[in-house]
Amino acid sequence: MSQAPLNILKHLSNLKDPESYAHAWRQRCREWAEIPTYEEGDTIRLASPVKLTDGSECQLVTATHYMRSGKRRRCYRIAETGGLTRLSKGTLAGSTLVSSGKAAGSAVLAEFFAGQGG
């Protein structure tokens, strides 16, 4: 795995050989750390379509969550179908933010508040 936190990489000694395995591993760790973390309601365009278990594909999703065993679990609402899917952090590599859920009320949050009966 190449998922060491950046603060650990800062404490490692300098490498003499830029072609070494260690150098490549550190670069992969930096790339992993650069994958964005999205907020609730953010609409995201994935770098490439993701094939889902039902055979369909999705590329435009909105970050949301569901509750399981009293814990919030990250998931994504598929723009084309409205269904929910879980995506790994690696799937978000190269993705772009289409619209922020904070900038204007998102459809996901509007759906939530509509269900509150208020």
The first five atom37 places (N, CA, C, CB, O) and aatype in JSON, in Angstrom:
{
  "aatype": [12, 15, 5, 0, 14, 10, 2, 9, 10, 11, 8, 10, 15, 2, 10, 11, 3, 14, 6, 15, 18, 0, 8, 0, 17, 1, 5, 1, 4, 1, 6, 17, 0, 6, 9, 14, 16, 18, 6, 6, 7, 3, 16, 9, 1, 10, 0, 15, 14, 19, 11, 10, 16, 3, 7, 15, 6, 4, 5, 10, 19, 16, 0, 16, 8, 18, 12, 1, 15, 7, 11, 1, 1, 1, 4, 18, 1, 9, 0, 6, 16, 7, 7, 10, 16, 1, 10, 15, 11, 7, 16, 10, 0, 7, 15, 16, 10, 19, 15, 15, 7, 11, 0, 0, 7, 15, 0, 19, 10, 0, 6, 13, 13, 0, 7, 5, 7, 7],
  "atom_mask": [
    [1, 1, 1, 1, 1],
    [1, 1, 1, 1, 1],
    [1, 1, 1, 1, 1],
    [1, 1, 1, 1, 1],
    [1, 1, 1, 1, 1],
    [1, 1, 1, 1, 1],
    [1, 1, 1, 1, 1],
    [1, 1, 1, 1, 1],
    [1, 1, 1, 1, 1],
    [1, 1, 1, 1, 1],
    [1, 1, 1, 1, 1],
    [1, 1, 1, 1, 1],
    [1, 1, 1, 1, 1],
    [1, 1, 1, 1, 1],
    [1, 1, 1, 1, 1],
    [1, 1, 1, 1, 1],
    [1, 1, 1, 1, 1],
    [1, 1, 1, 1, 1],
    [1, 1, 1, 1, 1],
    [1, 1, 1, 1, 1],
    [1, 1, 1, 1, 1],
    [1, 1, 1, 1, 1],
    [1, 1, 1, 1, 1],
    [1, 1, 1, 1, 1],
    [1, 1, 1, 1, 1],
    [1, 1, 1, 1, 1],
    [1, 1, 1, 1, 1],
    [1, 1, 1, 1, 1],
    [1, 1, 1, 1, 1],
    [1, 1, 1, 1, 1],
    [1, 1, 1, 1, 1],
    [1, 1, 1, 1, 1],
    [1, 1, 1, 1, 1],
    [1, 1, 1, 1, 1],
    [1, 1, 1, 1, 1],
    [1, 1, 1, 1, 1],
    [1, 1, 1, 1, 1],
    [1, 1, 1, 1, 1],
    [1, 1, 1, 1, 1],
    [1, 1, 1, 1, 1],
    [1, 1, 1, 0, 1],
    [1, 1, 1, 1, 1],
    [1, 1, 1, 1, 1],
    [1, 1, 1, 1, 1],
    [1, 1, 1, 1, 1],
    [1, 1, 1, 1, 1],
    [1, 1, 1, 1, 1],
    [1, 1, 1, 1, 1],
    [1, 1, 1, 1, 1],
    [1, 1, 1, 1, 1],
    [1, 1, 1, 1, 1],
    [1, 1, 1, 1, 1],
    [1, 1, 1, 1, 1],
    [1, 1, 1, 1, 1],
    [1, 1, 1, 0, 1],
    [1, 1, 1, 1, 1],
    [1, 1, 1, 1, 1],
    [1, 1, 1, 1, 1],
    [1, 1, 1, 1, 1],
    [1, 1, 1, 1, 1],
    [1, 1, 1, 1, 1],
    [1, 1, 1, 1, 1],
    [1, 1, 1, 1, 1],
    [1, 1, 1, 1, 1],
    [1, 1, 1, 1, 1],
    [1, 1, 1, 1, 1],
    [1, 1, 1, 1, 1],
    [1, 1, 1, 1, 1],
    [1, 1, 1, 1, 1],
    [1, 1, 1, 0, 1],
    [1, 1, 1, 1, 1],
    [1, 1, 1, 1, 1],
    [1, 1, 1, 1, 1],
    [1, 1, 1, 1, 1],
    [1, 1, 1, 1, 1],
    [1, 1, 1, 1, 1],
    [1, 1, 1, 1, 1],
    [1, 1, 1, 1, 1],
    [1, 1, 1, 1, 1],
    [1, 1, 1, 1, 1],
    [1, 1, 1, 1, 1],
    [1, 1, 1, 0, 1],
    [1, 1, 1, 0, 1],
    [1, 1, 1, 1, 1],
    [1, 1, 1, 1, 1],
    [1, 1, 1, 1, 1],
    [1, 1, 1, 1, 1],
    [1, 1, 1, 1, 1],
    [1, 1, 1, 1, 1],
    [1, 1, 1, 0, 1],
    [1, 1, 1, 1, 1],
    [1, 1, 1, 1, 1],
    [1, 1, 1, 1, 1],
    [1, 1, 1, 0, 1],
    [1, 1, 1, 1, 1],
    [1, 1, 1, 1, 1],
    [1, 1, 1, 1, 1],
    [1, 1, 1, 1, 1],
    [1, 1, 1, 1, 1],
    [1, 1, 1, 1, 1],
    [1, 1, 1, 0, 1],
    [1, 1, 1, 1, 1],
    [1, 1, 1, 1, 1],
    [1, 1, 1, 1, 1],
    [1, 1, 1, 0, 1],
    [1, 1, 1, 1, 1],
    [1, 1, 1, 1, 1],
    [1, 1, 1, 1, 1],
    [1, 1, 1, 1, 1],
    [1, 1, 1, 1, 1],
    [1, 1, 1, 1, 1],
    [1, 1, 1, 1, 1],
    [1, 1, 1, 1, 1],
    [1, 1, 1, 1, 1],
    [1, 1, 1, 0, 1],
    [1, 1, 1, 1, 1],
    [1, 1, 1, 0, 1],
    [1, 1, 1, 0, 1]
  ],
  "atom_positions": [
    [[0.84, -1.18, 0.0], [0.0, 0.0, 0.0], [0.88, 1.24, 0.0], [-0.95, 0.0, 1.21], [1.96, 1.26, 0.59]],
    [[0.41, 2.24, -0.66], [1.13, 3.51, -0.74], [0.25, 4.62, -0.2], [1.57, 3.81, -2.2], [-0.11, 5.55, -0.92]],
    [[-0.09, 4.5, 1.08], [-1.02, 5.44, 1.68], [-0.49, 6.06, 2.96], [-2.33, 4.75, 1.96], [-1.27, 6.43, 3.83]],
    [[0.81, 6.18, 3.1], [1.38, 6.79, 4.29], [1.02, 8.27, 4.34], [2.92, 6.6, 4.32], [1.06, 8.95, 3.31]],
    [[0.67, 8.79, 5.52], [0.36, 10.22, 5.64], [1.58, 11.08, 5.32], [-0.14, 10.53, 7.05], [2.72, 10.68, 5.54]],
    [[1.32, 12.27, 4.79], [2.4, 13.17, 4.41], [3.27, 13.57, 5.6], [1.83, 14.42, 3.76], [4.47, 13.76, 5.43]],
    [[2.68, 13.68, 6.79], [3.5, 14.07, 7.94], [4.53, 13.01, 8.3], [2.62, 14.36, 9.14], [5.55, 13.33, 8.91]],
    [[4.3, 11.77, 7.94], [5.3, 10.72, 8.15], [6.4, 10.84, 7.1], [4.66, 9.31, 8.1], [7.58, 10.69, 7.42]],
    [[6.03, 11.12, 5.88], [7.03, 11.26, 4.81], [8.01, 12.38, 5.1], [6.34, 11.51, 3.47], [9.18, 12.3, 4.72]],
    [[7.56, 13.42, 5.78], [8.43, 14.56, 6.11], [9.58, 14.14, 7.02], [7.62, 15.66, 6.77], [10.63, 14.78, 7.01]],
    [[9.38, 13.1, 7.81], [10.39, 12.67, 8.77], [11.39, 11.65, 8.21], [9.72, 12.09, 9.97], [12.34, 11.28, 8.89]],
    [[11.17, 11.2, 6.99], [12.07, 10.21, 6.39], [13.34, 10.88, 5.87], [11.36, 9.45, 5.25], [13.33, 12.05, 5.5]],
    [[14.41, 10.12, 5.86], [15.68, 10.66, 5.37], [15.64, 10.88, 3.87], [16.84, 9.72, 5.74], [14.79, 10.32, 3.17]],
    [[16.55, 11.69, 3.37], [16.66, 11.94, 1.94], [17.16, 10.69, 1.22], [17.6, 13.14, 1.66], [17.91, 9.9, 1.79]],
    [[16.73, 10.53, -0.01], [17.15, 9.38, -0.8], [18.23, 9.79, -1.8], [15.94, 8.75, -1.54], [18.18, 10.88, -2.37]],
    [[19.18, 8.92, -2.0], [20.27, 9.21, -2.94], [19.89, 8.79, -4.36], [21.55, 8.5, -2.51], [20.31, 9.43, -5.33]],
    [[19.13, 7.73, -4.48], [18.79, 7.18, -5.8], [17.35, 7.54, -6.18], [18.99, 5.65, -5.81], [16.42, 6.97, -5.61]],
    [[17.15, 8.46, -7.13], [15.78, 8.83, -7.52], [15.04, 7.72, -8.26], [15.82, 10.07, -8.38], [13.84, 7.82, -8.48]],
    [[15.73, 6.67, -8.64], [15.1, 5.54, -9.34], [14.76, 4.4, -8.38], [16.03, 5.03, -10.45], [14.33, 3.34, -8.82]],
    [[14.96, 4.6, -7.08], [14.75, 3.53, -6.12], [13.26, 3.26, -5.9], [15.41, 3.89, -4.79], [12.39, 4.08, -6.2]],
    [[13.01, 2.07, -5.36], [11.66, 1.69, -5.01], [11.1, 2.66, -3.97], [11.62, 0.23, -4.48], [9.94, 3.06, -4.05]],
    [[11.92, 3.05, -3.0], [11.48, 3.95, -1.93], [11.04, 5.3, -2.5], [12.61, 4.16, -0.91], [10.04, 5.86, -2.05]],
    [[11.76, 5.8, -3.47], [11.4, 7.08, -4.1], [10.03, 6.94, -4.79], [12.49, 7.51, -5.13], [9.17, 7.82, -4.64]],
    [[9.83, 5.87, -5.51], [8.55, 5.63, -6.21], [7.42, 5.47, -5.2], [8.65, 4.37, -7.11], [6.32, 5.98, -5.41]],
    [[7.69, 4.77, -4.1], [6.68, 4.57, -3.05], [6.27, 5.91, -2.45], [7.2, 3.63, -1.95], [5.09, 6.16, -2.25]],
    [[7.24, 6.76, -2.16], [6.94, 8.08, -1.6], [6.1, 8.9, -2.57], [8.24, 8.83, -1.25], [5.18, 9.61, -2.15]],
    [[6.4, 8.82, -3.85], [5.62, 9.55, -4.85], [4.18, 9.04, -4.89], [6.27, 9.43, -6.24], [3.24, 9.84, -4.99]],
    [[4.0, 7.72, -4.82], [2.64, 7.17, -4.8], [1.89, 7.62, -3.55], [2.68, 5.62, -4.87], [0.68, 7.88, -3.63]],
    [[2.56, 7.73, -2.42], [1.93, 8.23, -1.19], [1.49, 9.67, -1.37], [2.91, 8.12, 0.01], [0.39, 10.04, -0.94]],
    [[2.32, 10.49, -2.0], [1.96, 11.9, -2.25], [0.74, 11.99, -3.18], [3.15, 12.68, -2.87], [-0.16, 12.8, -2.96]],
    [[0.71, 11.15, -4.2], [-0.42, 11.15, -5.14], [-1.7, 10.73, -4.42], [-0.14, 10.21, -6.32], [-2.76, 11.3, -4.69]],
    [[-1.62, 9.75, -3.53], [-2.78, 9.3, -2.76], [-3.31, 10.43, -1.89], [-2.4, 8.07, -1.89], [-4.52, 10.64, -1.79]],
    [[-2.39, 11.17, -1.27], [-2.78, 12.28, -0.39], [-3.44, 13.42, -1.17], [-1.57, 12.81, 0.37], [-4.21, 14.19, -0.59]],
    [[-3.16, 13.54, -2.45], [-3.72, 14.61, -3.27], [-5.14, 14.33, -3.74], [-2.84, 14.84, -4.47], [-5.8, 15.22, -4.28]],
    [[-5.63, 13.11, -3.55], [-7.0, 12.79, -3.96], [-7.93, 13.61, -3.07], [-7.3, 11.24, -3.83], [-7.83, 13.55, -1.85]],
    [[-8.84, 14.39, -3.68], [-9.69, 15.28, -2.88], [-10.68, 14.54, -2.0], [-10.43, 16.21, -3.8], [-11.11, 13.42, -2.29]],
    [[-11.04, 15.2, -0.91], [-12.11, 14.73, -0.04], [-13.27, 15.69, -0.24], [-11.65, 14.66, 1.49], [-13.11, 16.9, -0.06]],
    [[-14.4, 15.18, -0.6], [-15.55, 16.02, -0.92], [-16.49, 16.14, 0.26], [-16.29, 15.48, -2.13], [-16.55, 15.27, 1.13]],
    [[-17.23, 17.25, 0.27], [-18.19, 17.54, 1.33], [-19.58, 17.08, 0.92], [-18.19, 19.04, 1.66], [-19.86, 16.87, -0.26]],
    [[-20.44, 16.93, 1.9], [-21.84, 16.59, 1.68], [-22.47, 17.55, 0.67], [-22.62, 16.61, 3.01], [-22.38, 18.76, 0.83]],
    [[-23.09, 17.01, -0.37], [-23.78, 17.83, -1.36], [-22.93, 18.24, -2.55], [0.0, 0.0, 0.0], [-23.46, 18.78, -3.52]],
    [[-21.62, 17.98, -2.5], [-20.75, 18.31, -3.64], [-21.07, 17.4, -4.83], [-19.26, 18.17, -3.25], [-21.22, 16.19, -4.66]],
    [[-21.17, 17.98, -6.01], [-21.36, 17.21, -7.23], [-20.0, 17.03, -7.88], [-22.37, 17.92, -8.21], [-19.25, 17.99, -8.05]],
    [[-19.69, 15.8, -8.25], [-18.36, 15.4, -8.69], [-18.43, 14.71, -10.04], [-17.69, 14.49, -7.65], [-19.3, 13.86, -10.26]],
    [[-17.51, 15.06, -10.93], [-17.35, 14.33, -12.19], [-16.11, 13.46, -12.03], [-17.23, 15.31, -13.44], [-15.0, 13.97, -11.85]],
    [[-16.31, 12.15, -12.1], [-15.19, 11.21, -11.99], [-14.33, 11.29, -13.24], [-15.69, 9.76, -11.77], [-14.83, 11.62, -14.32]],
    [[-13.05, 11.0, -13.1], [-12.11, 11.09, -14.23], [-12.53, 10.18, -15.38], [-10.7, 10.73, -13.78], [-12.34, 10.52, -16.54]],
    [[-13.1, 9.04, -15.05], [-13.61, 8.13, -16.08], [-14.84, 7.41, -15.51], [-12.5, 7.1, -16.52], [-14.97, 7.29, -14.29]],
    [[-15.72, 6.94, -16.36], [-16.91, 6.24, -15.87], [-16.54, 5.02, -15.03], [-17.8, 5.82, -17.04], [-15.56, 4.33, -15.31]],
    [[-17.35, 4.78, -14.01], [-17.15, 3.63, -13.13], [-18.22, 2.61, -13.43], [-17.17, 4.05, -11.63], [-19.41, 2.94, -13.48]],
    [[-17.82, 1.37, -13.64], [-18.78, 0.29, -13.89], [-19.28, -0.23, -12.55], [-18.13, -0.87, -14.74], [-18.5, -0.59, -11.67]],
    [[-20.59, -0.26, -12.4], [-21.22, -0.7, -11.16], [-21.54, -2.19, -11.23], [-22.5, 0.1, -10.89], [-21.47, -2.8, -12.3]],
    [[-21.89, -2.78, -10.1], [-22.12, -4.22, -10.04], [-23.31, -4.66, -10.89], [-22.34, -4.66, -8.61], [-23.38, -5.82, -11.3]],
    [[-24.25, -3.75, -11.16], [-25.41, -4.12, -12.0], [-25.11, -3.98, -13.49], [-26.61, -3.27, -11.63], [-26.0, -4.19, -14.32]],
    [[-23.87, -3.62, -13.83], [-23.47, -3.49, -15.22], [-23.57, -2.08, -15.77], [0.0, 0.0, 0.0], [-23.03, -1.78, -16.84]],
    [[-24.27, -1.19, -15.05], [-24.39, 0.19, -15.51], [-23.11, 0.96, -15.18], [-25.62, 0.88, -14.87], [-22.24, 0.47, -14.46]],
    [[-23.01, 2.17, -15.71], [-21.85, 3.02, -15.44], [-22.31, 4.36, -14.91], [-20.99, 3.22, -16.72], [-23.43, 4.8, -15.18]],
    [[-21.46, 5.02, -14.15], [-21.75, 6.37, -13.69], [-20.48, 7.2, -13.72], [-22.36, 6.35, -12.25], [-19.38, 6.67, -13.57]],
    [[-20.64, 8.49, -13.93], [-19.5, 9.39, -13.93], [-19.8, 10.67, -13.16], [-19.11, 9.73, -15.36], [-18.88, 11.33, -12.68]],
    [[-21.07, 11.03, -13.03], [-21.47, 12.23, -12.31], [-22.21, 11.79, -11.05], [-22.37, 13.17, -13.2], [-23.24, 11.12, -11.13]],
    [[-21.68, 12.16, -9.88], [-22.25, 11.74, -8.6], [-22.28, 12.92, -7.63], [-21.44, 10.57, -8.0], [-21.57, 13.91, -7.81]],
    [[-23.1, 12.78, -6.6], [-23.18, 13.78, -5.53], [-22.86, 13.11, -4.21], [-24.59, 14.45, -5.49], [-23.43, 12.07, -3.89]],
    [[-21.95, 13.71, -3.45], [-21.54, 13.14, -2.16], [-22.68, 13.24, -1.16], [-20.28, 13.86, -1.62], [-23.31, 14.29, -1.02]],
    [[-22.95, 12.15, -0.47], [-23.98, 12.11, 0.57], [-23.56, 11.05, 1.6], [-25.4, 11.8, -0.04], [-22.39, 10.68, 1.66]],
    [[-24.5, 10.58, 2.38], [-24.19, 9.54, 3.36], [-25.46, 8.75, 3.68], [-23.58, 10.15, 4.65], [-26.57, 9.14, 3.31]],
    [[-25.27, 7.64, 4.36], [-26.37, 6.88, 4.93], [-25.93, 6.44, 6.31], [-26.77, 5.66, 4.03], [-24.74, 6.44, 6.62]],
    [[-26.9, 6.08, 7.14], [-26.59, 5.65, 8.51], [-26.61, 4.13, 8.57], [-27.59, 6.26, 9.53], [-27.51, 3.48, 8.03]],
    [[-25.6, 3.57, 9.25], [-25.55, 2.12, 9.46], [-24.91, 1.88, 10.81], [-24.76, 1.4, 8.32], [-23.81, 2.35, 11.07]],
    [[-25.6, 1.16, 11.65], [-25.13, 0.86, 13.01], [-24.78, 2.14, 13.75], [-23.91, -0.07, 12.95], [-23.81, 2.18, 14.51]],
    [[-25.57, 3.18, 13.54], [-25.36, 4.45, 14.22], [-24.2, 5.27, 13.71], [0.0, 0.0, 0.0], [-23.84, 6.28, 14.32]],
    [[-23.6, 4.86, 12.59], [-22.46, 5.59, 12.02], [-22.8, 6.11, 10.64], [-21.22, 4.69, 11.96], [-23.52, 5.47, 9.87]],
    [[-22.26, 7.31, 10.34], [-22.44, 7.89, 9.0], [-21.47, 7.2, 8.04], [-22.2, 9.43, 9.02], [-20.27, 7.13, 8.29]],
    [[-22.0, 6.7, 6.96], [-21.19, 6.05, 5.93], [-21.26, 6.87, 4.65], [-21.68, 4.59, 5.67], [-22.35, 7.22, 4.2]],
    [[-20.12, 7.19, 4.08], [-20.05, 7.99, 2.85], [-20.56, 7.16, 1.68], [-18.6, 8.47, 2.57], [-20.21, 5.99, 1.53]],
    [[-21.38, 7.77, 0.87], [-21.83, 7.16, -0.37], [-22.07, 8.29, -1.37], [-23.12, 6.29, -0.17], [-21.92, 9.47, -1.04]],
    [[-22.44, 7.92, -2.57], [-22.61, 8.9, -3.64], [-23.91, 8.62, -4.37], [-21.42, 8.88, -4.62], [-24.21, 7.48, -4.7]],
    [[-24.68, 9.69, -4.64], [-25.92, 9.57, -5.4], [-25.58, 9.71, -6.88], [-26.97, 10.66, -4.96], [-24.94, 10.67, -7.29]],
    [[-26.0, 8.73, -7.66], [-25.72, 8.7, -9.09], [-26.68, 9.66, -9.79], [-25.87, 7.26, -9.66], [-27.9, 9.55, -9.65]],
    [[-26.13, 10.6, -10.55], [-26.94, 11.63, -11.21], [-27.95, 11.03, -12.18], [-26.05, 12.62, -11.95], [-29.09, 11.48, -12.23]],
    [[-27.56, 10.04, -12.95], [-28.42, 9.48, -13.99], [-29.61, 8.72, -13.44], [-27.63, 8.59, -14.87], [-30.69, 8.77, -14.03]],
    [[-29.44, 8.02, -12.32], [-30.5, 7.14, -11.81], [-31.05, 7.55, -10.45], [-29.98, 5.74, -11.72], [-32.16, 7.16, -10.1]],
    [[-30.3, 8.34, -9.7], [-30.72, 8.7, -8.34], [-30.37, 7.64, -7.32], [0.0, 0.0, 0.0], [-30.6, 7.82, -6.12]],
    [[-29.82, 6.52, -7.78], [-29.42, 5.45, -6.86], [-28.18, 5.83, -6.07], [0.0, 0.0, 0.0], [-27.5, 6.81, -6.39]],
    [[-27.88, 5.05, -5.05], [-26.7, 5.29, -4.22], [-25.64, 4.25, -4.52], [-27.07, 5.28, -2.73], [-25.96, 3.1, -4.84]],
    [[-24.39, 4.65, -4.41], [-23.28, 3.72, -4.57], [-22.15, 4.13, -3.64], [-22.79, 3.68, -6.04], [-22.03, 5.29, -3.26]],
    [[-21.33, 3.18, -3.27], [-20.12, 3.47, -2.51], [-18.97, 3.48, -3.51], [-19.88, 2.41, -1.36], [-18.93, 2.66, -4.43]],
    [[-18.03, 4.4, -3.32], [-16.86, 4.49, -4.19], [-15.62, 4.52, -3.32], [-16.92, 5.75, -5.1], [-15.61, 5.14, -2.26]],
    [[-14.58, 3.85, -3.76], [-13.32, 3.88, -3.02], [-12.64, 5.22, -3.23], [-12.4, 2.72, -3.47], [-12.93, 5.93, -4.2]],
    [[-11.73, 5.57, -2.34], [-11.0, 6.82, -2.48], [-10.22, 6.83, -3.79], [-10.04, 7.03, -1.28], [-10.14, 7.86, -4.46]],
    [[-9.66, 5.7, -4.18], [-8.91, 5.61, -5.43], [-9.75, 5.95, -6.65], [0.0, 0.0, 0.0], [-9.23, 6.48, -7.63]],
    [[-11.05, 5.66, -6.6], [-11.95, 5.98, -7.7], [-12.06, 7.49, -7.89], [-13.33, 5.38, -7.44], [-12.35, 7.95, -9.0]],
    [[-11.83, 8.26, -6.83], [-11.95, 9.72, -6.9], [-10.69, 10.39, -7.45], [-12.25, 10.27, -5.52], [-10.68, 11.61, -7.65]],
    [[-9.63, 9.62, -7.71], [-8.4, 10.19, -8.28], [-8.71, 10.82, -9.63], [-7.29, 9.11, -8.42], [-9.31, 10.19, -10.49]],
    [[-8.3, 12.06, -9.8], [-8.51, 12.76, -11.06], [-9.89, 13.35, -11.22], [0.0, 0.0, 0.0], [-10.2, 13.92, -12.27]],
    [[-10.73, 13.22, -10.21], [-12.09, 13.75, -10.3], [-12.08, 15.27, -10.16], [-12.99, 13.12, -9.22], [-11.11, 15.86, -9.7]],
    [[-13.19, 15.89, -10.58], [-13.31, 17.34, -10.49], [-14.62, 17.72, -9.82], [-13.21, 17.99, -11.88], [-15.63, 17.03, -9.96]],
    [[-14.59, 18.82, -9.09], [-15.78, 19.34, -8.43], [-16.6, 20.11, -9.46], [-15.39, 20.26, -7.22], [-16.11, 21.09, -10.04]],
    [[-17.83, 19.68, -9.69], [-18.72, 20.34, -10.64], [-19.43, 21.5, -9.94], [-19.76, 19.34, -11.23], [-19.5, 22.61, -10.47]],
    [[-19.96, 21.22, -8.75], [-20.59, 22.27, -7.96], [-20.5, 21.91, -6.49], [-22.07, 22.48, -8.38], [-20.55, 20.74, -6.11]],
    [[-20.37, 22.93, -5.67], [-20.23, 22.75, -4.23], [-21.59, 22.71, -3.58], [-19.37, 23.86, -3.62], [-22.47, 23.5, -3.91]],
    [[-21.76, 21.8, -2.65], [-23.0, 21.73, -1.89], [-23.15, 22.91, -0.96], [0.0, 0.0, 0.0], [-24.27, 23.23, -0.55]],
    [[-22.05, 23.56, -0.61], [-22.09, 24.72, 0.28], [-22.47, 25.99, -0.46], [-20.74, 24.91, 0.97], [-23.14, 26.86, 0.1]],
    [[-22.06, 26.11, -1.73], [-22.28, 27.34, -2.5], [-23.77, 27.62, -2.67], [-21.6, 27.24, -3.86], [-24.22, 28.75, -2.48]],
    [[-24.5, 26.63, -3.02], [-25.95, 26.77, -3.17], [-26.56, 25.49, -2.64], [-26.37, 27.03, -4.69], [-25.97, 24.42, -2.78]],
    [[-27.72, 25.57, -2.02], [-28.33, 24.39, -1.44], [-28.36, 23.24, -2.44], [0.0, 0.0, 0.0], [-28.84, 23.42, -3.56]],
    [[-27.86, 22.09, -2.06], [-27.8, 20.96, -2.98], [-29.12, 20.2, -3.0], [-26.65, 20.02, -2.59], [-29.93, 20.32, -2.08]],
    [[-29.32, 19.43, -4.04], [-30.53, 18.61, -4.17], [-30.58, 17.57, -3.06], [-30.57, 17.92, -5.54], [-31.67, 17.24, -2.57]],
    [[-29.42, 17.05, -2.65], [-29.37, 16.04, -1.59], [-29.85, 16.64, -0.28], [-27.95, 15.48, -1.43], [-30.66, 16.04, 0.43]],
    [[-29.35, 17.85, 0.06], [-29.77, 18.49, 1.3], [-31.24, 18.92, 1.23], [-28.87, 19.71, 1.6], [-31.96, 18.82, 2.22]],
    [[-31.67, 19.4, 0.06], [-33.08, 19.77, -0.1], [-33.98, 18.56, 0.12], [-33.32, 20.38, -1.49], [-35.04, 18.67, 0.74]],
    [[-33.56, 17.4, -0.4], [-34.32, 16.17, -0.21], [-34.39, 15.81, 1.27], [-33.69, 15.01, -1.01], [-35.44, 15.4, 1.76]],
    [[-33.28, 15.97, 1.96], [-33.23, 15.66, 3.4], [-34.2, 16.56, 4.16], [-31.79, 15.84, 3.94], [-35.02, 16.07, 4.95]],
    [[-34.12, 17.88, 3.93], [-34.97, 18.8, 4.67], [-36.44, 18.64, 4.29], [-34.52, 20.24, 4.41], [-37.31, 18.86, 5.14]],
    [[-36.73, 18.26, 3.07], [-38.11, 18.01, 2.65], [-38.71, 16.85, 3.44], [-38.17, 17.73, 1.15], [-39.9, 16.85, 3.75]],
    [[-37.87, 15.87, 3.74], [-38.31, 14.69, 4.48], [-38.47, 14.94, 5.98], [0.0, 0.0, 0.0], [-38.96, 14.07, 6.7]],
    [[-38.06, 16.13, 6.46], [-38.15, 16.45, 7.88], [-39.54, 16.93, 8.29], [-37.13, 17.49, 8.24], [-39.85, 17.03, 9.47]],
    [[-40.36, 17.21, 7.28], [-41.73, 17.63, 7.58], [-41.81, 19.03, 8.18], [0.0, 0.0, 0.0], [-42.76, 19.35, 8.89]],
    [[-40.81, 19.87, 7.89], [-40.79, 21.2, 8.49], [-41.22, 22.24, 7.61], [0.0, 0.0, 0.0], [-41.25, 23.41, 8.01]]
  ]
}
